[in-house]
Amino acid sequence: MINELNAARDEALVAIAASNDMEALESLERDVLGKAGPFVAAKKRIGELAPEDRKDAGQAINATRTEVEDAIEARRGTLGASARAAQYANERLDLTEVSTAASVGHAHVVTQTWEELEDIFVGMGFHVAEGPHVETDWHNFDALNIPKGHPARDGFDTLYVNHGEPGSTLLRTHTSPVQIRTMLDQEPPIYIIAPGRVFRRDTADATHMPVFHQIEGLVVDKDISLADLAGTINAFVGTYFGEEVESRLRPNYFPFTEPSAEFDIRRADGSWLEMGGCGMVHPNVLRAGGIDPEEWSGFAFGFGIDRLALMKHGVSDLRELFANDTRFLSQF
Ligand code: PHE
């Protein structure tokens, strides 16, 4: 009987070691230690033994059974620990992992502003016009009532292009030459905007860049007055910034408009930011564009797109827009 018990114990120990999960271990436990198992069966047979052998047999049953029970407990501990470890591994979040999903780009904040402006003015009945970056001195200055030697030329910090007669070709300093090109190209009534890139020999600082963006507006029709200009600017500011944002026109001077005004908008801190200029188209400009100032009148405006984007998003330095830091640009 003792040999049988040892054999049953050895068999059980091998099976316990081989059990890979709790379920297998528990079913093994029921089989080995339960009523149908070898230890219970041996206990029942004790009565059949000679009385002097019963004590040894009883001790052997208890000893082998205890060995098996201890082995089951130990295996239970091991399987439990590895089950928890597997669960932890499964639930672990790797917060240091960098996303491998491709990042999707989007239009630059200046492009977004440009397109938004187009939408607003197209909604008001304007068409979008274009002109070249490399302009003639005539379109950029003379036709806009700024003849050679006119002091207003000095204010423009012009970048000239080495082409043709010295001084005859330049990078446009404003979008106003598109006024001339449009008038030469089409009959009034004219309602256009002309967004685009312009260039000045300027040192970059918080409010200036040597390359920046303007949007020009030109209206030529019968009986156009200053009230139409003011109403248009007001409607635009209200649509773009919201009705609570104030704008103002300040008398100013531009050679190509008469009267002329500066157009400012109020910042959150109460200070005014200069956005651009506007005024009634000067008769000389209408004439340069082949339009009879006795028959037609008009207004024009031009302002900086970049400054508008700056204002709208509360950015304090224009240079941020062009540093191409995606951490900055991805905010918009
Ligand atoms: N072209 C002017 C500038 O660049 C702005 C302007 C446009 C003023 C149209 C009046 C009319 O400063």
Boltz pocket constraint, residues with backbone or C-beta under 6 A from the ligand:
constraints:
  - pocket:
      binder: B
      contacts: [[A, 173], [A, 174], [A, 175], [A, 176], [A, 217], [A, 254], [A, 257], [A, 261], [A, 276], [A, 277], [A, 278], [A, 279], [A, 300], [A, 301], [A, 302], [A, 303]]
      max_distance: 6.0
